[in-house]
Amino acid sequence: MNDQQIMEDILMTTKGVCDLYMHGTIESATPRTRQTFDSALSDSLCMQDDIYQKMSQKGWYQTQQAQQQQIDQVRGKFAGKA
């Protein structure tokens, strides 16, 4: 594995951890448990952002601008759903 593949793997793992902590926060039955999961989620989101920023700086995570037509289609799809 090269450095880019390792970083991609770490990023995907971190995203999975964020997802687990988010669900833990949502499903918590007590305020203390919710706060514990919420704190862990916040830390994990910061870690995910750090990894993303490093990958982006190296050109390993390319993003593209969405076209206005695509944005309008998605907006239209969800308009009126409340």
N, C-alpha and C positions, 0 to 999 in steps of 0.2 A: 504494500500500500504506500502511496506517496502522501505528502503532506496535505494536499487538497482533499484526497479521499478520506483521510483521517479527520480533517476539519468538518467535512460534510457529514460524516458519521456522528461526530460529537454534536453537531448542530441538530441533527434529526433526533438524537437521544434527548437532548435538552428540550426540544419542542415537545416530545412525548412526556417528559417529566412535568413541564408546564401544564399540559393537558390534564394529567393526573391530579396535580395540586389544585387546578381550577375546579375540577369535579369534587375534590375533597372539600374545598371551600363552600361550594354550592350545597353539598349534601350534609354539611356539619350540623349536628343536633344541638351543640352547646356553643355559646359565645367563645369560650376559651379554645375549643377545638377549631372553630372557624378562624379565629385569630392566628392560630398556629399554622394552619394551611395557607391562610392569606399571606402571612409573612414569608413562608417558604416559596409561594408563588411569586411574590415580588422579587425575591432574591434570584429565582430561576429566570424570570423575565429579564432581569439585568444581565445575567450571565449569557442568555440567548442573544441579547443585543450586542454584547461585547464580541461574541463569536461571529455574528453576522457582520459587524463593522470590520473586523480583521479580514474576513473572507472578501468583503466588498473592496477593501483597499488593495488586495492582491489580485482583484479581477476574477475571483473564484465564484462570486455570486452576482450574476448579471440580472438586472431588472430592466423592464421596458415600460414605457409610458402606455397606458391604456388609451385607445382612440376614443374620442368623444362619443362616437356612435355606440361603442361597447358600453360606455358608462350610461348613456341614455337608455339602452336596452335593459340593463340591470335595474336602473332606477324605475323604469316602467313596469318591470316584472313585480317589484315589491311595492309600488305605489298603491295606496288604498288598502293595503293589508295591515290591519291594526289589531 
